[in-house]
Amino acid sequence: MTARGLIIAAPNSGAGKTTVTLGLLAALKRKGIAVKAAKAGPDYIDPAFHAAATGTQGFNLDTWAMPPSLVDALVAESMRDCELLVIEGVMGLFDGVPAPSGRTGAAADLAARFAVPVFLVLDVGAQAQSAAAVVRGFSAHDPNVTIAGVILNRVGSERHRSLVTDAIAQLGVRVIGGLPREERIVLPERHLGLVQASEHRDLQAHLERLADMAERHIDLDAVLASARPVECAASGPVSGLPPPGQRIALAADAAFTFIYPHLLASWRKAGAEIAAFSPLADEPPPETCDVCWLPGGYPELHAGTLAAARTFQTALVRFAHTRPVHGECGGYMVLGEGMEDAAGVRHAMTGLLGHSTSFAKRKLHLGYREARLRADSPIGPAQAIVRGHEFHYATLMAGGDEPLAELADAQGRSVGTAGGRRGHVTGTFFHAIAHKEMK
């Protein structure tokens, strides 16, 4: 099956990309279209919403953190069993990091690489004809990026819509939709983005409302007619990191949800087995496994429960005596001595590493990371270079462990050493996405 594709992007964050994307996905699925979704950039949360809307696993496409061969392989894999691939952008369409052309992490990289059109979501809640100037600029900015249409968001009235639409029409760009201001369709947020899909008790009902909205206010036929065949000839392996073991114990519950779909898919394809367990339910990592992986998530919201999970903690310590244990971000926090919640209450964690973390004084840590590993670990051998992303608000109190990695930012500037290692236990605040492709 040859899939067509399109990108939903915006001039800036907060314009309504996710709302529009979910509405389109749910409405197109309702029409019987075999639709898949991808998220530009390293965001963990949106792909879970995409999966709920389409009924099939979403994935990430990151032109900075992933080698081009991996980006191509992920797109080629999705094209085998879908009619339409919808890619949700990240931040503004051209927002990325200073890097070689096509490797900036911006959604525009994907539009140019795969020759797919962009639908620009414009928040016109505080403007009218001036929106046309924004469209003019975005349409002319990069000749390799095609703006196929505009979807207005937060339209105040029919007159408001007409003013904006008429101004944009003079540019030869079609407005194919206009969503009214409606609080019912806004998804709730917390400090790392949207509240996770798994936490919404009425998510399917919400998706139905978004589908209704898309059917009423977006020209779905125009969307389908504007989508273009995805230009991708890749047939390489879908791999970011080699499997850390043959049988992987994976912490998976409301506290541990941030694991990239492309990693799980590639591990399974390589023959590894993944055995999920729930620390919040006080479950131990299965003894039959040869490595344990604690992904990120929101352990700070469940610190008391994790501190009281004695079976989990005791079993994890026993596991770590003989086998590797790795924690990313939230998982790294749980491997430490303690975690202070937002109210300043300290909760004892597993103590497998010597650091502690605090949310009483939050500080944002955000950005791409390139890590050179200083020792063997589940994310790679010593001296391997791994690209990933850091996004958290925790304050770290160092505990004297040997660092796991030397970090640089997206521009190659050193940001010091990071993570910790002790015995078989390793952890980092950054989330590993893929090994760097070496020339």
BELVEN-V515153 format. One record per residue. PHI is phi as a letter, one per 30 degrees, with the letter a starting at -180 (none if undefined). OMEGA is omega in whole degrees, -180 to 180 (none if undefined). Layout:
phi=PHI omega=OMEGA
phi=PHI omega=OMEGA
This chain:
phi=none omega=178
phi=c omega=-176
phi=d omega=168
phi=c omega=-176
phi=b omega=175
phi=a omega=180
phi=b omega=172
phi=c omega=-177
phi=b omega=-178
phi=a omega=176
phi=d omega=-173
phi=a omega=173
phi=d omega=176
phi=i omega=-179
phi=d omega=180
phi=j omega=-178
phi=e omega=-175
phi=d omega=178
phi=e omega=180
phi=d omega=-179
phi=d omega=-179
phi=d omega=177
phi=d omega=178
phi=d omega=-179
phi=e omega=-178
phi=d omega=-180
phi=d omega=180
phi=d omega=175
phi=d omega=178
phi=d omega=179
phi=d omega=179
phi=i omega=178
phi=d omega=174
phi=d omega=-172
phi=c omega=174
phi=b omega=-178
phi=b omega=174
phi=b omega=178
phi=c omega=174
phi=d omega=177
phi=j omega=-169
phi=c omega=-176
phi=d omega=178
phi=d omega=-164
phi=d omega=-177
phi=e omega=180
phi=e omega=178
phi=d omega=174
phi=d omega=177
phi=e omega=-179
phi=d omega=179
phi=d omega=-178
phi=d omega=-175
phi=c omega=-175
phi=i omega=179
phi=b omega=-173
phi=d omega=172
phi=d omega=180
phi=a omega=-179
phi=c omega=173
phi=b omega=-174
phi=b omega=-173
phi=d omega=174
phi=d omega=-173
phi=d omega=-178
phi=c omega=170
phi=d omega=179
phi=e omega=-180
phi=d omega=179
phi=d omega=177
phi=e omega=180
phi=d omega=-178
phi=d omega=179
phi=d omega=178
phi=d omega=180
phi=d omega=179
phi=d omega=-178
phi=d omega=-176
phi=d omega=-177
phi=d omega=-173
phi=b omega=174
phi=b omega=177
phi=c omega=-175
phi=b omega=175
phi=c omega=178
phi=c omega=180
phi=c omega=175
phi=d omega=-178
phi=d omega=179
phi=b omega=-178
phi=h omega=175
phi=d omega=-174
phi=e omega=-176
phi=c omega=-178
phi=d omega=177
phi=a omega=179
phi=c omega=175
phi=d omega=-175
phi=a omega=178
phi=e omega=-179
phi=e omega=180
phi=i omega=-178
phi=b omega=-173
phi=d omega=-174
phi=i omega=-179
phi=d omega=177
phi=d omega=179
phi=d omega=176
phi=e omega=-178
phi=d omega=178
phi=d omega=-180
phi=d omega=-176
phi=d omega=-174
phi=c omega=176
phi=h omega=178
phi=c omega=-177
phi=d omega=179
phi=c omega=169
phi=c omega=-174
phi=c omega=176
phi=d omega=-179
phi=c omega=171
phi=d omega=-178
phi=c omega=-178
phi=d omega=-178
phi=b omega=178
phi=a omega=176
phi=b omega=-176
phi=d omega=179
phi=d omega=177
phi=e omega=180
phi=d omega=179
phi=d omega=177
phi=d omega=-180
phi=d omega=179
phi=e omega=-179
phi=d omega=-179
phi=d omega=-180
phi=d omega=-175
phi=c omega=-169
phi=d omega=-176
phi=b omega=-178
phi=d omega=178
phi=d omega=-179
phi=c omega=-177
phi=c omega=173
phi=d omega=-175
phi=d omega=-178
phi=a omega=-177
phi=b omega=173
phi=c omega=-179
phi=d omega=177
phi=b omega=179
phi=i omega=176
phi=d omega=-175
phi=d omega=-177
phi=a omega=177
phi=d omega=177
phi=d omega=178
phi=e omega=179
phi=d omega=-179
phi=d omega=179
phi=e omega=-178
phi=d omega=-177
phi=d omega=-179
phi=d omega=-180
phi=d omega=-179
phi=d omega=-179
phi=e omega=179
phi=d omega=178
phi=d omega=-175
phi=i omega=178
phi=c omega=-174
phi=c omega=170
phi=d omega=-175
phi=c omega=178
phi=a omega=177
phi=b omega=-178
phi=c omega=-180
phi=d omega=171
phi=d omega=-178
phi=a omega=-177
phi=d omega=-177
phi=d omega=-175
phi=c omega=-178
phi=d omega=178
phi=d omega=180
phi=d omega=-178
phi=b omega=168
phi=b omega=-165
phi=d omega=176
phi=c omega=180
phi=k omega=-180
phi=d omega=168
phi=d omega=-170
phi=d omega=-178
phi=e omega=-177
phi=d omega=-178
phi=c omega=-180
phi=c omega=180
phi=d omega=-177
phi=c omega=-175
phi=d omega=-179
phi=d omega=177
phi=d omega=178
phi=d omega=178
phi=d omega=176
phi=d omega=177
phi=d omega=178
phi=d omega=177
phi=d omega=177
phi=e omega=-180
phi=d omega=180
phi=d omega=180
phi=d omega=-178
phi=d omega=-166
phi=c omega=179
phi=b omega=178
phi=d omega=-176
phi=d omega=178
phi=d omega=178
phi=d omega=177
phi=d omega=-179
phi=d omega=-179
phi=d omega=-177
phi=d omega=179
phi=d omega=-176
phi=b omega=177
phi=e omega=-179
phi=d omega=-180
phi=d omega=-178
phi=b omega=-177
phi=c omega=-174
phi=d omega=174
phi=b omega=-179
phi=d omega=-178
phi=d omega=174
phi=d omega=-176
phi=b omega=175
phi=c omega=176
phi=b omega=174
phi=d omega=178
phi=e omega=180
phi=d omega=179
phi=a omega=178
phi=d omega=179
phi=b omega=-169
phi=c omega=173
phi=d omega=-174
phi=c omega=174
phi=d omega=-174
phi=b omega=173
phi=a omega=-175
phi=d omega=179
phi=c omega=-174
phi=b omega=-174
phi=b omega=-170
phi=c omega=174
phi=b omega=-175
phi=d omega=180
phi=e omega=-178
phi=d omega=177
phi=d omega=180
phi=e omega=-179
phi=d omega=-178
phi=d omega=178
phi=d omega=179
phi=d omega=-179
phi=d omega=178
phi=d omega=177
phi=j omega=179
phi=d omega=175
phi=c omega=180
phi=c omega=-179
phi=c omega=-178
phi=d omega=174
phi=b omega=-174
phi=c omega=173
phi=d omega=-180
phi=d omega=176
phi=d omega=180
phi=i omega=177
phi=c omega=178
phi=d omega=170
phi=d omega=-177
phi=e omega=-178
phi=d omega=-179
phi=d omega=-177
phi=d omega=-179
phi=c omega=174
phi=a omega=178
phi=b omega=-178
phi=b omega=176
phi=c omega=-178
phi=d omega=176
phi=d omega=-178
phi=l omega=-180
phi=b omega=179
phi=d omega=-180
phi=d omega=177
phi=d omega=-177
phi=b omega=-172
phi=d omega=-180
phi=d omega=179
phi=d omega=-180
phi=d omega=179
phi=d omega=-179
phi=d omega=-177
phi=d omega=-172
phi=d omega=178
phi=d omega=177
phi=e omega=-175
phi=d omega=-179
phi=d omega=-179
phi=d omega=180
phi=d omega=176
phi=d omega=179
phi=d omega=179
phi=e omega=-175
phi=d omega=178
phi=d omega=-172
phi=b omega=-174
phi=b omega=-179
phi=d omega=172
phi=b omega=-180
phi=b omega=177
phi=b omega=177
phi=c omega=175
phi=h omega=178
phi=e omega=177
phi=d omega=176
phi=d omega=178
phi=d omega=-178
phi=d omega=178
phi=d omega=-178
phi=d omega=-178
phi=d omega=-177
phi=a omega=180
phi=b omega=178
phi=c omega=-178
phi=d omega=-175
phi=d omega=179
phi=d omega=180
phi=i omega=179
phi=d omega=-179
phi=c omega=179
phi=b omega=-180
phi=d omega=177
phi=c omega=-169
phi=d omega=179
phi=i omega=179
phi=d omega=170
phi=b omega=-169
phi=c omega=-177
phi=d omega=169
phi=b omega=-179
phi=b omega=-178
phi=b omega=172
phi=c omega=180
phi=d omega=174
phi=b omega=-174
phi=d omega=174
phi=b omega=-177
phi=d omega=172
phi=b omega=-171
phi=b omega=172
phi=l omega=175
phi=d omega=178
phi=b omega=170
phi=c omega=-173
phi=c omega=169
phi=c omega=-174
phi=d omega=-180
phi=c omega=180
phi=a omega=175
phi=d omega=178
phi=a omega=178
phi=d omega=179
phi=c omega=176
phi=l omega=179
phi=d omega=177
phi=e omega=180
phi=i omega=174
phi=d omega=177
phi=c omega=-176
phi=c omega=176
phi=c omega=-178
phi=a omega=-170
phi=b omega=178
phi=b omega=179
phi=a omega=179
phi=a omega=-180
phi=c omega=-175
phi=d omega=171
phi=c omega=-176
phi=c omega=170
phi=c omega=-174
phi=d omega=-177
phi=b omega=174
phi=j omega=177
phi=d omega=173
phi=d omega=179
phi=d omega=179
phi=d omega=-170
phi=b omega=168
phi=c omega=-173
phi=c omega=169
phi=b omega=176
phi=d omega=-174
phi=d omega=179
phi=c omega=178
phi=i omega=180
phi=d omega=-178
phi=d omega=172
phi=c omega=174
phi=j omega=177
phi=d omega=-176
phi=a omega=179
phi=i omega=-180
phi=b omega=176
phi=b omega=178
phi=a omega=-178
phi=i omega=179
phi=d omega=-171
phi=c omega=176
phi=b omega=177
phi=a omega=179
phi=b omega=170
phi=d omega=-178
phi=d omega=178
phi=c omega=179
phi=d omega=179
phi=c omega=-178
phi=a omega=169
phi=d omega=178
phi=d omega=178
phi=d omega=-177
phi=d omega=-179
phi=d omega=none
